[in-house]
Amino acid sequence: MEENVSKYANYECLKIEVADKVATVTLNRPQARNAINQKLIRELRSIWDDLADDHAVNAVVLTGAGDYFSVGGDVKPAHRQSSARARQADHRRHQRRRHRPCCHACLAE
């Protein structure tokens, strides 16, 4: 089992345990209710190949750490990204207003 622990130690969002030819793959982001982010997606894609090549594994159990299996997609990064874009757009609008040339005609009477 020690060999399998070190083999799967590089995973950050997944916890992998192998015992009695059964691999338990745990989504390990309990602080985020196991919300699925890009890193977790990459690790999930990779783990299946690693487990398929492991002759000590005949079955896989997928579970989640904490109280939730998974709440779905992690919307926080998308929200932060859209908030940053909104701030940049506000800044550009403000800059255009500040540097807009005066287009009013002055008429002398």
C-alpha positions as CSV (number, residue, x, y, z in Angstrom):
1,M,0.0,0.0,0.0
2,E,2.9,2.4,0.7
3,E,3.9,2.2,-3.0
4,N,0.4,3.2,-4.0
5,V,0.3,6.1,-1.6
6,S,3.4,7.7,-3.1
7,K,2.2,6.9,-6.6
8,Y,-0.9,9.1,-6.0
9,A,0.7,11.8,-3.8
10,N,0.8,14.4,-6.5
11,Y,-2.9,14.8,-6.6
12,E,-4.1,17.9,-4.7
13,C,-7.8,17.9,-5.1
14,L,-8.2,14.1,-4.9
15,K,-7.3,11.7,-2.2
16,I,-6.6,8.2,-3.3
17,E,-6.5,5.1,-1.1
18,V,-5.9,1.6,-2.4
19,A,-6.8,-1.4,-0.2
20,D,-7.8,-5.0,-1.1
21,K,-7.7,-4.2,-4.8
22,V,-10.2,-1.3,-4.4
23,A,-9.2,2.3,-5.0
24,T,-11.2,4.9,-3.1
25,V,-11.0,8.2,-5.0
26,T,-12.2,11.1,-2.7
27,L,-13.0,14.6,-4.1
28,N,-11.0,16.5,-1.5
29,R,-12.2,20.1,-1.5
30,P,-14.5,20.0,1.6
31,Q,-14.0,23.7,2.3
32,A,-15.6,24.3,-1.1
33,R,-18.2,21.5,-0.7
34,N,-16.1,19.6,-3.4
35,A,-17.1,22.1,-6.1
36,I,-15.5,21.2,-9.4
37,N,-12.9,23.6,-10.6
38,Q,-10.4,23.3,-13.5
39,K,-7.7,21.7,-11.4
40,L,-10.2,19.0,-10.2
41,I,-11.3,18.4,-13.7
42,R,-7.7,17.8,-14.8
43,E,-7.0,15.5,-11.9
44,L,-10.2,13.5,-12.6
45,R,-9.2,13.1,-16.2
46,S,-5.7,11.9,-15.1
47,I,-6.7,9.6,-12.3
48,W,-8.7,7.1,-14.4
49,D,-5.6,6.4,-16.6
50,D,-3.4,6.0,-13.6
51,L,-5.8,3.6,-11.9
52,A,-6.3,1.6,-15.1
53,D,-2.5,1.1,-15.3
54,D,-2.4,0.0,-11.6
55,H,-2.5,-3.8,-11.4
56,A,-3.3,-3.5,-7.6
57,V,-6.7,-2.0,-8.5
58,N,-9.7,-4.0,-9.7
59,A,-12.5,-1.6,-8.6
60,V,-12.9,2.1,-7.9
61,V,-15.2,3.9,-5.4
62,L,-15.8,7.6,-6.0
63,T,-16.8,9.7,-3.0
64,G,-16.6,13.2,-1.6
65,A,-14.9,14.5,1.6
66,G,-17.0,16.2,4.2
67,D,-20.8,16.5,4.2
68,Y,-21.2,16.8,0.4
69,F,-20.3,14.6,-2.6
70,S,-20.1,17.7,-4.8
71,V,-22.2,20.8,-5.2
72,G,-21.3,21.0,-8.9
73,G,-19.2,23.6,-10.7
74,D,-17.2,26.1,-8.7
75,V,-18.7,29.5,-9.7
76,K,-16.4,31.6,-7.5
77,P,-13.5,31.8,-10.0
78,A,-16.0,32.7,-12.8
79,H,-17.6,35.4,-10.5
80,R,-14.2,36.8,-9.6
81,Q,-13.2,36.9,-13.3
82,S,-16.5,38.6,-14.3
83,S,-16.1,41.1,-11.5
84,A,-12.6,41.9,-12.6
85,R,-13.8,42.4,-16.2
86,A,-16.6,44.7,-14.9
87,R,-14.1,46.8,-13.0
88,Q,-11.9,47.1,-16.1
89,A,-14.8,48.1,-18.2
90,D,-15.9,50.8,-15.6
91,H,-12.3,52.1,-15.6
92,R,-12.2,52.3,-19.4
93,R,-15.6,54.2,-19.4
94,H,-14.3,56.6,-16.8
95,Q,-11.1,57.2,-18.7
96,R,-13.1,57.9,-21.9
97,R,-15.3,60.4,-20.1
98,R,-12.3,62.1,-18.6
99,H,-10.5,62.5,-21.9
100,R,-13.5,63.1,-24.1
101,P,-12.9,66.2,-26.2
102,C,-15.4,68.9,-25.8
103,C,-17.9,68.9,-28.6
104,H,-20.0,71.8,-27.6
105,A,-20.0,74.8,-29.9
106,C,-19.6,78.2,-28.3
107,L,-21.7,80.9,-29.8
108,A,-20.9,84.5,-29.2
109,E,-23.7,86.9,-29.2
